[in-house]
Amino acid sequence: MQPSDDPVTPGGAIGAHPPAQWLRAPGEMAQRIRNHPWAGTSLGPIGSWPVSLRIVLDTVLASQAQTVLFWGPELLAFYNDAYAPTIGNKHPSALGRPAAEGWAELWDDLGPLLHSVLDTGTTVAARDRRFQIDRRGFLETVYFDISYSVVRDGDGDPAGVLCIVSETTERVLGAQRLADSEARLRQASERIALALNTGAVLGTWVWDVKADHFTADERFARTFAIDPEALQKGMRLQDVKQSIHRDDVDRVNRLLAAAMQKGGPYSAEYRVPRLDGGWRWIEANGHVELDDAGQPARFPGVLIDIDRRRAAEVTMRRSEARFRALAQALPAHVWTARQDGGVDWVNQRMLEYTGLRTGKLLDHGWITPIHPDDRPRTLDQWQASVSTGDDFSAEFRFRRYDGMWRWHLARAVCTGDSDDERWVGTMTDIDDQKSAQAALADLNAKLEQRVDERTHELQQALDRLSEARSENFAQER
């Protein structure tokens, strides 16, 4: 087909490659197509394009749907105004470029899709199709409803792929957030049901956020030391919060503000006054319901008694503090490790001995000061104990802060239940004992050698004496 001799239409671009009259579509992308230097591409000047390309491109540019057309052996890209925002900073440089260049980061995924349409002529369609695309300077996960169909030339041969898409990223992410929110709500409901069954519920409330009208049952009133009738009639939230321990108020306000901003689950632990003048720990679990405009409207919730649990946590922390104080006082190196075998604490004596900072010895850093010849064996023994729960015992050379290697005996036992297994271990310097053992072994070896030599000498003397007697006996005869 020869290039068209159609004159430049009113409003058309003025440039080296004036468009044919057929390209009359308005909009940014139509103008960019008219201005593009097509003569330097495999398509050639715009006036020489085949009728099949002209027809489909007119359709693409007129469409309000997000549409991209890949044409020719190189799959050169054309797209309309509706599609441009979906590719971010790829626009406008993607126009007229091979798809493998413009979409290089996802070509391993996109390429087979396009070639499948070209090779088979079968339309590929999918809902919420996942892609990894760089459109803002970083790789992000996006989702599209897609329909990829073949476009044929005048001879009926595959010439391009027409891609009609609709980005659904916000819908998919919104559905994921909703599912996560529902899962958290189910978990909260399960906890509430469990609390109800165990008698741990201390009250329920409903807060009309817009009217700032807070109502609660009698148990809630007793827990907060508030007049039950006042709570039944309704109070301002600020008045209800007056009962919260002053050291907990800021944290509660931050958690409340976060739940109000995004909606969904709310959970906070804080103290409220007891009748005896002390303080009781409670856990407030609620759910912020948003209106159609995304503003908080209703906020129901329940109070759960966690005073015993918090007391147990305090006891545990005190026990751990006592353990660490004892561990610091011991002359040995003391350490603890998680269930997975990663060291999470070492005592001061171990830091002083190695000359290393705490962070250098945590997780699997404790292997570094072990002599390279002893590391593989020690690691195998440790990993075997971690996988089986059996006691750990190993001897290895450990580097002192001055570079000297000294023999140590490491031992560890697994403590706690299956849900909270931990390892407690010690390392003891046994270098003097090893040296003494080596010296004793050397002495024993030397003594045995001396005994062997002396025995050999005596045997030789006896042999000579026996020979002399034999000679005398023969002479006397």
Salt bridges, closest charged atoms under 4 A:
GLU28 OE2 - ARG32 NE 2.84
GLU28 OE2 - HIS91 NE2 2.88
GLU101 OE1 - ARG97 NE 3.70
GLU105 OE2 - LYS90 NZ 2.96
ASP109 OD1 - ARG129 NH2 2.70
ASP128 OD1 - ARG171 NH2 2.36
GLU140 OE2 - ARG135 NE 3.22
GLU140 OE2 - ARG136 NH1 2.59
ASP145 OD2 - ARG127 NH1 3.64
ASP145 OD1 - ARG171 NH2 3.62
GLU167 OE2 - ARG135 NH2 2.64
ASP217 OD2 - ARG219 NH2 3.42
GLU218 OE2 - ARG222 NH1 3.58
ASP239 OD1 - ARG236 NH2 3.01
ASP247 OD2 - HIS245 ND1 3.86
ASP248 OD1 - ARG251 NH2 3.00
ASP248 OD1 - ARG271 NH2 2.89
GLU269 OE2 - ARG309 NH2 2.32
GLU269 OE1 - ARG310 NH1 2.69
GLU283 OE2 - ARG191 NH2 2.58
GLU283 OE1 - ARG309 NH1 3.65
GLU289 OE2 - ARG298 NH1 3.19
ASP291 OD2 - LYS210 NZ 2.62
ASP307 OD2 - ARG274 NH2 2.26
GLU313 OE2 - ARG309 NE 3.39
GLU313 OE1 - ARG310 NE 3.63
GLU320 OE2 - ARG324 NH2 2.98
ASP340 OD1 - ARG338 NE 3.28
ASP344 OD2 - ARG422 NH2 2.85
ASP363 OD1 - ARG338 NH2 3.02
ASP373 OD2 - HIS371 ND1 3.84
ASP374 OD1 - ARG377 NH2 3.33
ASP374 OD2 - ARG397 NE 2.95
GLU395 OE1 - LYS434 NZ 3.22
ASP402 OD2 - ARG400 NH2 2.75
ASP429 OD2 - ARG406 NE 2.73
ASP431 OD2 - ARG406 NH1 3.56
ASP432 OD1 - ARG406 NH2 3.20
ASP442 OD2 - LYS446 NZ 3.30
GLU457 OE1 - ARG454 NH1 3.19
